[in-house]
Amino acid sequence: MKVAKVFAPTIAATFAFAFCSASTDSVGTYEDGLRGRLYDTGRVLKTRTKKKNDEKAPLDPKSVSKYVTDLWIPGVLYDDEKEGDKMPFDISVRQIQQQMNPSLANNYNLSVFSMAQLAEYVVLRTYHQYILLISASSNSAANAATPLPKTTLFSYGRPDDPKSFHYPTSTMEVTKGNQTTVKWINELVKNPVACRKEKKSGGVKGKKSTACNFLAPLVGNNQGYHWANPPQNCSDGTAKTDCMGPEGLPLYDGPVPTIPHVHGAHAAPEYDGYAESWWLPHSNNIPKGYAPTGSWYEGPKSLGRRKVLSTSTSPSSTDNKGYAVFEYPNDQKTTGLWFHDHTLGMTLQNVYSIGYGHWIIRTEDNSEDGLDENDCKGEFQKLPGPPPLLGQDPNNDLSVRCKIREIPLAIQVRSFYNDGSIYVRKGSDEFINYEFDMMTVNGNTWPKLNVARDRYRFRLLNGSGLREMFGLYTTYRNSDGVENELPFHVIGSDQGLLPKVAVVYRKSATVFKDCGDTGEDLPIKRGLTLSPGERYDVILDFSELAVGTVVYMKNENYLPQFIMYQPEEVMCFIVTEDLCGKHSGETPDSSTAPADMVLKPREDIEGVTNPIPRDLSLQNVGHQVLIGIDARKSGYSKLKLWSDPITENPGRNSIEIWVTLVCVSSSKNCLGF
């Protein structure tokens, strides 16, 4: 079979292997086109080679096929409307194996193939969607793609449903004003299911079981840092937790401490996931001398013990059961929060290996605070939806998936070794000198999502750590090859809906003033910027795009002076006709157009005339980040350790303006916020 131009639309239906093309410039030859679309990584990145401290060879991102994996859509982990009687609700952390990279790698090194060597392939071009058709006459033994291994991870999930464990995990759906009580369980042991049975039955008689043996961290921790320190080996010679350890010790490989934090939630201090409130798994082989809990596990000393820890079945510093029970009142505006680990000195490592999940607060009628009843035309307002519901499978049930119009997107930069394991350069600064070169969305590298010609609501989260700040934008080409942008219509941020809809492009942004009239321009030059942990609630409108259009979400390097590696491409959306196919129930889009939305103005805070200013700095000194008080006035002379006595005491209900300088390695390399 020779390479030929094929335009017959029926051919696509006869082949199964389809993918979005990588968004390069106009195609010159089929060889150039295939090469770019299978291997282009967006920006020119340095190829990582094996460092002298690496134990394994890193996975080359060029060997990973883009846009062949369907986006994983988070289901619902818990919904208080349907499971409100399940209090406390159990969430465990366990070890899993997950296919983060495509199951097949690219073995076709098209950069060195001649046109004659491409004779076994036919390329079908429909606008900028390319379908690779593998001829039946291909030598499957010689050209077989090498499977990419699964990745070992830790993950949150329901202990009664092993399939619920995923990185990131499914969503917590809670109602504003309803308290949610969660029993957070650290089950990072060899076999948590067997371990539970053993503990319930009183152990295994006549033999020594390993089911309850602890698992070592997937990402080692430098014990010379200020960290949780379960071994109680402090640099000053004292035996206590939550301190800096001596220099020169090997990376920590003991039981993993965890402490969950619902990021942005109103929570009492004893339930807020304080960094020194961690606990270890209830394991059979905790080394002698290890503390099972952190110094604040029982809550702030000024408040005494947590009331939910005062029962006879609850853990204490001397009788660790491997869990704690936290209460969340959800007494705030409706919004999208997220939960993640918050252990002292290990937050970055644990987020990278344990993952996180979305925590969405809605009203009783599943609406939003800040959304007026009617739009500019006087019609009832409706945001794009629905989201997945409890019990639905949005990934394996097409009749459910095709109707979903609200999807959380957790974006994270990662790297891997060839065996699928997460990439960690060994050494004293293993977490400062990471080299990330692959984008993941909801736990998969460079996924694709088939979308209908409708409006979609995406809850964006930057789930990365360290310095990865994204500048997101979207681009596509029309049938004439002209490049266009599909703007983000930003309707909300970290703490709920905004007072106005913002329209964000790559190099510009404006605010809808009154019913579609554009108001002031915003100083945005690098797309929609997300710093680690930041969220945005956005709408993408695919309704005017032709079927077959491929929209690419891309990343503008926001702070290149602080970033070593950051790929440009993120994921793609393929506009698809008749998304539900034979499945019934897909209805016309009845959501309100962003230009017609009416959002309620922000409530002014009464009595605020002169907010209190406070200058602070975060400065990296050696292995520690120090806090500077009166930063600009004192010239960084008042640097404080985490363990120093409290000096700043904001008054309850007071209003302050904080000016924060973030300094990397020296006071001359700072960013002001």
C-alpha positions in Angstrom: 0.0 0.0 0.0 1.4 3.4 -0.9 0.9 6.7 0.9 -1.9 8.5 -0.7 -4.3 11.3 0.0 -7.6 9.9 1.2 -10.7 12.1 1.7 -13.5 9.5 1.8 -15.2 10.2 5.1 -16.4 6.6 5.4 -12.8 5.2 5.8 -12.5 6.6 9.3 -15.2 4.4 10.6 -13.4 1.2 9.6 -10.3 1.8 11.8 -10.1 2.0 15.5 -6.8 3.9 16.2 -7.6 7.6 16.2 -5.8 10.5 17.8 -5.6 14.3 17.7 -2.7 15.7 15.8 -0.1 17.8 17.7 -0.7 21.4 16.8 2.2 22.4 14.6 2.4 24.7 11.7 1.1 23.9 8.3 1.9 20.5 7.0 4.6 20.3 4.2 4.8 16.6 3.5 3.2 13.5 5.0 6.5 12.6 6.5 6.8 16.0 8.2 3.2 16.0 9.2 3.4 12.6 10.9 6.7 13.3 12.5 5.3 16.5 14.1 2.0 15.0 15.1 3.4 12.0 16.8 6.5 13.5 18.4 6.2 17.3 18.7 6.4 18.3 22.3 5.4 21.9 21.8 8.5 23.8 23.0 12.0 22.6 22.3 12.8 20.9 25.6 16.2 19.6 26.7 16.2 15.8 26.5 16.7 14.4 30.0 19.5 12.0 30.2 20.3 9.7 33.1 21.9 11.7 35.9 24.7 10.1 37.9 22.3 10.0 40.9 19.4 8.4 38.9 18.9 4.7 39.5 16.8 4.3 36.4 16.6 5.8 32.9 14.0 8.6 32.6 11.2 8.1 30.1 11.7 10.3 27.0 8.5 12.3 26.4 9.0 12.0 22.7 8.3 8.3 23.0 4.9 9.0 24.5 2.0 9.3 22.1 -0.1 12.4 22.5 -3.9 12.6 22.4 -4.6 8.9 22.2 -5.9 8.4 25.8 -9.5 9.5 26.6 -9.7 12.0 29.4 -10.6 10.4 32.8 -13.6 12.2 34.2 -13.9 12.1 38.0 -17.0 10.4 39.2 -18.6 11.1 42.6 -16.9 9.8 45.7 -19.6 11.0 48.1 -22.8 13.0 47.8 -24.4 14.2 51.1 -27.8 14.4 49.4 -27.8 10.6 48.9 -25.4 9.5 51.7 -26.0 12.0 54.4 -26.6 9.2 56.9 -23.1 7.8 56.3 -21.4 9.9 59.0 -18.5 9.7 59.4 -17.8 8.9 55.7 -14.6 6.8 55.3 -11.8 7.9 52.9 -8.6 5.9 52.8 -5.2 6.3 51.3 -3.9 3.1 49.5 -1.4 2.1 47.0 -2.6 1.6 43.4 -1.3 0.8 39.9 -2.5 3.3 37.3 -2.0 3.7 33.5 -0.9 7.3 33.5 0.9 7.1 30.2 -0.8 5.6 27.1 -0.7 1.8 27.2 1.2 1.8 23.9 4.4 3.8 23.2 5.5 5.2 19.9 8.1 2.8 18.3 7.8 4.4 14.9 10.8 6.7 14.8 9.4 8.8 11.9 12.2 11.4 12.2 14.5 8.9 10.4 11.9 7.1 8.2 12.0 7.8 4.5 8.8 8.1 2.4 9.4 4.6 1.2 9.3 3.3 4.7 6.0 5.0 5.3 4.4 3.0 2.4 2.5 0.9 4.9 0.6 3.8 6.2 -2.4 5.8 5.0 -3.2 9.2 6.4 -6.7 10.6 6.5 -6.8 14.3 7.0 -10.1 15.9 8.2 -9.1 19.5 9.0 -6.5 19.0 11.7 -7.5 15.6 13.0 -5.2 12.9 11.7 -6.1 9.2 11.8 -3.2 6.8 11.6 -4.3 3.7 9.7 -2.1 0.7 10.2 -2.2 -1.5 7.2 -3.1 -5.1 7.7 0.0 -6.0 5.7 2.3 -4.4 8.3 4.9 -6.6 10.0 3.3 -6.7 13.4 6.2 -8.5 15.0 8.7 -5.9 13.8 6.6 -2.8 14.3 4.6 -3.8 17.4 4.3 -0.9 19.9 5.9 -1.4 23.3 3.5 -1.2 26.1 4.3 1.5 28.6 4.1 0.2 32.2 1.6 1.3 34.8 2.7 3.8 37.5 2.7 2.9 41.2 0.9 5.6 43.1 -0.9 6.3 46.4 -4.5 7.5 46.1 -7.6 8.5 48.1 -10.7 6.3 47.7 -13.6 4.6 49.4 -12.4 1.5 51.4 -15.6 -0.3 50.5 -15.0 0.2 46.7 -11.5 -0.7 45.5 -12.3 0.7 42.0 -12.7 4.2 43.5 -9.0 4.6 44.1 -7.6 6.8 41.3 -5.0 9.6 41.0 -6.6 12.1 41.3 -9.6 10.7 43.1 -13.3 11.3 42.5 -15.3 14.3 43.7 -16.8 15.1 47.1 -20.2 16.7 46.5 -21.5 18.5 49.5 -24.3 20.9 50.3 -23.8 24.4 51.6 -24.6 24.5 55.3 -24.6 20.7 55.8 -21.8 19.4 57.9 -19.6 16.7 56.4 -17.8 14.4 58.8 -14.9 12.3 57.3 -12.9 9.5 58.8 -9.5 9.9 57.1 -7.7 6.5 57.2 -4.0 6.0 56.4 -3.9 2.5 54.8 -0.5 2.7 53.3 0.3 -0.9 54.2 1.1 -3.9 52.0 -2.4 -5.4 51.7 -5.0 -3.1 53.3 -8.0 -5.4 52.7 -6.3 -8.4 54.3 -5.0 -6.1 57.1 -8.5 -5.0 57.9 -9.7 -8.6 58.2 -6.8 -9.5 60.4 -7.3 -6.6 62.8 -11.0 -7.4 62.9 -10.4 -11.0 63.7 -7.6 -10.3 66.1 -4.7 -11.4 63.9 -3.5 -14.5 62.1 -2.9 -17.4 64.4 0.2 -19.5 64.0 2.0 -17.4 61.4 3.5 -14.0 60.9 1.5 -12.0 58.4 2.9 -9.2 56.3 -0.4 -7.7 55.2 -0.2 -4.9 57.7 3.5 -4.0 57.0 4.0 -0.4 56.1 4.8 0.8 52.6 7.8 3.1 52.1 7.3 6.5 50.5 7.3 6.6 46.7 9.2 9.9 47.0 12.0 9.9 49.6 12.3 12.8 52.0 15.6 14.5 52.9 15.8 14.1 56.7 18.0 17.1 57.0 14.9 19.3 56.3 12.4 20.6 58.8 9.8 17.9 58.4 7.4 15.5 60.3 10.3 13.4 61.5 8.5 10.2 62.8 11.9 8.8 63.9 12.2 11.7 66.4 15.8 12.3 65.4 16.3 16.1 65.6 19.5 17.9 64.7 19.7 19.5 68.2 19.7 16.0 69.8 16.2 16.1 71.2 13.8 13.2 70.6 10.6 14.8 69.3 8.7 15.0 66.0 8.3 17.9 63.6 11.9 19.1 63.6 14.9 19.4 61.4 17.0 16.2 61.3 20.8 15.8 61.1 22.5 16.3 57.8 23.9 13.3 55.9 21.2 10.8 56.7 19.8 8.6 53.8 16.4 9.6 52.3 13.5 8.6 54.6 12.1 5.2 53.8 9.9 4.5 56.8 6.1 4.5 57.2 4.4 7.4 55.4 2.8 10.1 57.5 -0.4 11.7 56.2 -2.7 14.6 57.2 -5.5 15.7 54.8 -6.3 19.4 54.2 -9.4 20.7 52.4 -7.8 23.6 50.6 -9.9 26.8 51.0 -12.5 25.3 53.4 -13.9 26.9 56.5 -12.7 24.5 59.2 -11.9 24.7 62.8 -8.1 24.6 63.5 -8.3 21.0 64.8 -9.8 19.9 61.6 -7.9 22.0 59.1 -5.1 19.6 58.3 -2.5 21.3 60.3 1.0 20.2 59.1 2.0 18.8 62.5 -1.2 16.8 63.0 -0.2 13.9 60.9 -0.4 10.2 61.7 1.2 6.9 60.5 -0.7 3.8 59.2 -1.7 1.3 61.9 1.1 -1.1 60.8 2.5 -4.2 62.5 6.1 -3.2 61.9 6.5 0.4 62.9 10.2 0.7 63.9 10.9 1.1 67.6 11.2 4.7 68.7 9.0 6.1 65.9 6.2 8.4 67.0 2.8 7.3 65.5 1.5 10.8 65.4 2.6 14.4 65.0 2.9 16.9 67.9 -0.5 18.6 67.1 -2.4 15.4 66.3 -4.8 16.0 69.1 -5.5 19.5 68.0 -4.1 22.9 69.1 -2.9 22.8 72.6 -5.0 25.8 73.5 -8.2 23.9 72.6 -7.4 20.6 74.2 -8.3 17.3 72.6 -10.6 17.1 69.6 -14.1 16.2 70.8 -14.3 13.5 68.1 -11.1 12.0 69.4 -12.3 11.7 72.9 -14.1 8.3 72.3 -12.6 5.0 73.4 -12.2 3.9 69.8 -10.3 6.9 68.6 -6.6 7.1 68.2 -4.2 8.9 70.5 -0.5 9.6 70.5 0.0 6.4 72.4 -2.6 4.2 70.7 -2.5 4.9 67.0 -5.3 3.4 64.9 -4.1 5.0 61.7 -7.0 7.5 61.3 -8.7 10.6 62.5 -12.2 12.1 62.2 -12.6 15.6 60.9 -15.7 17.9 60.7 -16.4 20.4 57.9 -19.4 22.8 58.3 -19.4 23.8 54.6 -20.7 27.2 55.8 -19.3 29.3 52.9 -20.2 30.4 49.5 -20.6 27.7 46.9 -17.3 27.0 45.2 -14.9 24.3 44.0 -12.3 23.4 46.7 -9.8 20.5 46.7 -8.3 18.2 49.3 -4.7 17.0 49.5 -2.1 15.9 52.0 -0.5 18.6 54.1 2.3 16.8 56.1 5.0 19.0 57.5 8.0 19.1 55.1 6.4 16.4 52.9 3.4 18.2 51.3 5.0 18.4 47.9 6.2 14.8 48.0 2.8 13.5 49.2 0.8 15.5 46.7 3.0 14.2 44.0 2.6 10.6 45.1 -0.8 10.5 46.9 -2.8 12.9 44.7 -5.9 14.9 45.6 -9.6 15.3 44.9 -12.2 18.0 44.2 -14.5 19.2 47.0 -17.5 21.0 45.4 -20.0 22.9 47.6 -23.4 23.6 46.0 -26.8 24.9 47.2 -29.7 22.6 48.1 -31.1 23.0 44.6 -27.6 22.4 43.1 -27.2 26.0 42.1 -24.5 28.6 42.9 -24.3 31.6 45.1 -23.7 34.7 43.0 -25.8 33.6 40.1 -28.8 35.8 39.4 -32.1 34.1 38.7 -32.5 35.6 35.2 -30.1 36.5 32.4 -29.9 39.6 30.4 -32.9 38.5 28.3 -35.0 37.9 31.3 -34.8 34.1 30.9 -33.9 31.6 33.6 -30.2 31.3 34.0 -28.5 27.9 33.7 -24.9 27.0 33.9 -23.6 24.1 31.6 -24.3 20.7 33.1 -24.9 18.1 34.3 -21.9 16.9 36.3 -21.5 13.2 37.0 -23.8 11.8 39.7 -23.2 9.4 42.5 -23.2 5.8 41.2 -22.6 6.8 37.6 -19.6 5.8 35.6 -18.6 8.7 33.3 -15.6 6.7 31.9 -17.0 3.3 30.9 -20.6 4.1 30.4 -21.0 6.0 27.2 -24.7 6.8 27.8 -23.5 8.7 30.9 -20.3 10.2 29.5 -21.9 11.7 26.4 -24.2 13.8 28.5 -21.7 15.3 31.0 -21.1 19.0 30.6 -19.4 19.9 33.9 -15.9 18.4 34.3 -13.1 19.0 36.8 -9.7 19.3 35.1 -6.7 18.8 37.4 -3.5 19.8 35.5 -0.1 18.7 36.7 3.4 18.5 35.2 5.2 15.2 35.8 8.0 13.0 34.7 8.5 9.2 34.7 11.1 6.5 34.5 11.0 3.9 31.7 9.5 1.4 34.1 6.5 3.8 34.7 7.5 4.9 38.2 7.4 8.6 39.0 10.6 10.5 38.3 12.6 11.6 41.4 16.2 12.7 41.0 18.1 11.4 44.0 20.2 13.8 46.0 20.0 16.4 48.8 17.8 18.8 46.7 15.8 16.1 44.9 12.6 18.2 45.1 14.1 21.5 44.1 15.7 20.3 41.0 12.9 18.4 39.4 12.8 18.3 35.7 9.1 17.9 34.6 8.5 17.4 30.9 5.0 15.8 30.5 1.6 17.3 31.1 -1.0 15.2 32.8 -4.7 16.0 33.1 -6.8 14.0 35.6 -4.0 11.5 35.8 -3.2 10.9 32.1 -0.5 12.4 29.9 -1.8 14.6 27.1 -5.4 13.2 27.0 -8.2 13.9 24.5 -11.9 14.6 25.1 -14.7 14.2 22.5 -17.1 17.1 23.0 -20.5 18.0 21.5 -21.2 21.3 19.9 -22.3 22.7 23.2 -21.0 24.8 26.1 -18.9 23.0 28.7 -18.1 24.0 32.3 -14.6 23.1 33.4 -13.3 23.5 36.9 -9.6 24.0 36.4 -7.0 23.2 39.1 -3.3 23.5 39.0 -2.3 20.4 41.0 1.4 20.9 40.6 3.9 21.9 43.3 7.0 24.1 43.4 7.2 26.8 40.7 4.9 25.5 38.0 2.6 28.4 37.0 0.5 27.8 34.0 -0.7 30.4 31.5 -3.5 28.5 29.7 -5.1 29.3 26.4 -6.8 27.4 23.6 -6.3 27.4 19.8 -7.7 25.7 16.8 -7.7 26.0 13.0 -10.8 26.4 10.9 -11.4 24.6 7.6 -9.3 27.3 5.8 -6.3 26.6 8.0 -6.6 30.0 9.8 -5.6 29.7 13.4 -8.1 31.0 16.0 -8.5 31.1 19.7 -11.4 29.8 21.7 -11.5 32.1 24.8 -12.0 31.0 28.4 -15.1 32.6 29.8 -14.1 32.8 33.4 -17.1 32.8 35.8 -15.4 31.9 39.1 -12.2 31.4 41.0 -11.0 29.9 44.3 -13.9 31.1 46.5 -16.9 31.1 44.2 -18.4 33.0 41.3 -17.0 36.3 40.2 -19.1 39.5 40.0 -18.5 39.7 36.2 -17.6 37.3 33.4 -14.0 37.7 32.2 -13.1 36.7 28.6 -9.5 35.5 28.5 -7.3 35.0 25.4 -3.6 34.3 25.2 -2.5 37.9 25.0 -5.6 39.8 26.2 -8.6 39.7 28.4 -11.7 41.9 29.0 -14.6 41.9 31.4 -18.3 41.9 30.4 -19.7 45.1 31.8 -23.4 44.9 31.2 -25.0 42.1 29.4 -22.3 41.4 26.9 -20.9 44.9 26.6 -17.2 44.7 27.1 -15.8 46.8 29.9 -12.2 47.3 31.1 -9.3 45.4 29.7 -7.4 43.2 32.1 -3.5 43.2 32.2 -3.3 39.6 31.0 -0.5 38.8 28.5 0.1 35.1 29.1 -3.3 33.4 29.1 -5.3 32.3 32.1 -2.6 32.0 34.8 -2.8 29.3 37.5 -0.3 29.1 40.3 -0.1 25.8 42.3 -3.3 25.1 44.1 -5.2 27.8 42.3 -8.7 27.1 40.7 -10.7 28.7 38.0 -14.3 28.0 37.0 -14.5 28.5 33.2 -16.8 27.9 30.2 -15.6 26.8 26.8 -18.2 27.3 24.0 -17.8 24.7 21.2 -21.3 25.4 19.8 -20.1 27.4 16.8 -17.3 25.1 15.8 -17.5 22.7 12.9 -17.6 18.9 13.5 -14.0 17.6 13.3 -12.4 20.7 14.7 -9.7 20.0 17.2 -9.2 22.5 20.0 -5.8 22.4 21.8 -5.4 23.6 25.4 -1.8 25.0 25.6 0.4 26.4 28.3 2.3 29.7 28.0 5.5 29.6 30.2 4.5 32.1 32.8 7.7 32.4 34.8 10.4 31.0 32.5 13.2 32.3 34.8 12.1 29.9 37.5 11.0 27.0 35.4 13.4 24.3 34.0 11.0 22.3 32.0 7.4 23.0 31.1 5.8 21.5 28.0 3.5 23.7 25.9 0.7 21.3 25.0 -1.8 20.2 27.7 -4.8 18.3 26.1 -7.2 18.5 23.2 -10.9 18.6 22.6 -12.4 17.0 19.4 -15.8 18.4 18.3 -17.9 15.4 17.5 -21.2 14.9 15.8 -23.9 12.8 17.6 -21.7 12.3 20.7 -24.2 9.9 22.3 -24.6 7.8 19.1 -27.2 5.1 19.7 -27.7 6.2 23.3 -30.7 8.3 23.9 -31.1 11.2 26.2 -28.8 13.9 24.8 -30.7 17.1 24.8 -30.1 20.5 23.1 -27.8 22.8 25.1 -30.1 25.0 27.2 -27.3 26.7 29.2 -27.0 30.5 29.2 -24.5 32.1 26.9 -21.7 33.7 28.8 -22.3 37.1 27.2 -25.9 37.0 28.6 -25.0 35.9 32.1 -25.9 38.1 35.1 -23.6 37.5 38.1 -24.3 39.3 41.4 -22.0 42.1 42.4 -19.5 41.4 45.1 -20.7 42.5 48.6 -18.7 45.4 49.9 -17.3 44.9 53.4 -18.8 47.5 55.7 -16.7 49.8 57.9 -13.4 49.2 56.1 -11.6 52.5 55.6 -8.0 51.9 56.3 -7.1 48.2 55.9 -4.0 47.2 58.0 -0.9 46.7 55.8 1.4 43.9 56.6 4.7 43.2 54.8 5.9 39.6 54.7 8.5 37.6 52.8 9.1 33.9 52.1 12.8 33.4 51.6 14.6 30.2 50.7 17.7 29.8 53.0 19.5 26.5 52.7 16.9 23.7 53.4 14.3 26.0 54.9 11.9 28.7 53.8 12.0 31.5 56.4 9.4 34.1 57.0 10.4 37.7 57.0 8.5 40.3 59.1 8.3 43.9 58.0 10.2 42.6 55.0 10.9 45.8 53.0 11.6 47.9 56.1 13.8 45.5 57.9 15.9 44.4 54.9 15.1 40.7 55.8 16.8 41.1 59.2 13.7 39.6 60.9 13.7 36.2 59.4 11.7 33.6 61.4 11.8 29.8 61.6 8.6 27.8 61.5 9.2 26.8 65.1 9.8 30.4 66.4 7.1 32.0 68.6 4.2 33.7 66.9 4.7 37.4 66.3 1.8 38.2 63.9 -1.7 38.2 65.4 -4.4 39.4 63.0 -7.6 40.3 64.8 -10.7 38.3 64.3 -12.9 39.9 61.5 -10.1 42.5 60.8 -9.3 43.4 57.2 -5.7 43.4 56.1 -3.6 43.9 53.0 -0.6 41.6 52.8 2.3 42.4 50.5 4.3 39.2 50.2 7.7 38.9 48.6 8.7 35.4 47.5 12.4 35.1 47.3 14.4 32.3 45.7 17.9 31.8 47.1 18.6 35.5 47.7 16.8 38.7 48.4 17.7 39.9 45.0 15.5 37.3 43.2 12.0 38.1 44.5 8.5 38.3 43.2 6.0 40.6 44.9 2.3 39.8 45.3 
